[in-house]
């Protein structure tokens, strides 16, 4: 029965090929719009999330401040400073902390050959590379041995490497930082990150925390960073870290002004709301365009019902049920939308390849590699979403004509002129 209905639907469409083709054009345009907009929204979300996550997926940055509460005879307004003992207390007492590290930084004069520049130099621990997603593009990151032995080694951000070496290999070369000789052990490519503190990682140079003491006073660190054992424990880990430092420096563990903390999960709901909202908007616009094509299908099917009243009456007189008539016209509408959809999705693949990268973060970071741009990719998820929207439009556009055709009285239909 289903095969017969589909065959009859195809024969009906072939009776007026021009009209059927023009009707399909609206569906083709609609499905291309849905597919392209969904692909754009999907990659837009991916780039934004990636730009936030390269800062560090679960890292929390702690800034020392001033106390705002009086505790144990200590006056309010006492300055908080991070020291090595604070780091040891956090590692010993904060059970939800996976890794912790002190960081110190200064602007320093850096020289390579005849090139001299002021660059931000950051003294960090070995775990810092994993915590902050500092992935070497060549060479290596700072090792525990580098920190332990106070080696004069440096890891370069992308812009610092470009500024000093202009594309030449940097690993193994010697640079002067604050008048001292440092060996370049590695460098990284551009990090398209949406958040920084003081300086971006791209323009920074990283040296062991212990070695930074040869350049400036590192008794007090600028910031303390830590990662949690699990993202869902971020707020509890923050409380543990604040309590550990508060116990040693004698201030209230609830005093948030004493230590300001910047966590990634605090901003994740905002980011999700922004990107998901963008995707929903794109999908709505695409479905609206596809819906206009569906209205065209519905209009043509209603015209087809009026043209085939006597045929409907004859079918009913020969024993066809109302369900058969509904299935007949519904299948014709679905056939138009599905054929148009297949053509539209095929063209979408070609258009995605033809359009190429769409600038997004590239111009902002003055990068022409294309890594920060939107690439229209018709993924399996995009294909499923577009197909679902297509089937829904096909059913809705054919439902009204199908119901109208099935409700015709056979006797009146046979007398229809």
Protein Blocks (a to p, Z undefined) as FASTA:
>chain_A
ZZmmmmmmmmmmmmmmmlmmmmmmmmmmmmmmmmmmmmmmmmmmmmmmmmmmmnopkbcc
ddddddfbdeehiaghiacdddfklmmmmmmmmmmbmbdcddddddddddehjbccdddd
ddddfklmmmnopacfbhcdddfklmmnopacddddfklmmmmnnopafehpacdeehia
cddfbdcdddddfbdehiafklpccddfklmmmmmcckbcfbdcdddfbfklmmmmmmmm
mmmmmmmnopafklmklpccddfklmmmmmmmmmmmmmmmmmmmmmmmmmmmmmmmmmmm
mmmmmmmmmmmmmmmmnopafklmmmmmmmmmmmmmmmmmmmmmmmmmmmmmmnopadfk
lmmnopaklmmpccddddfklmmmmmmmmmmmmmmmmmmmmmmmmmpcfklmmmpZZ
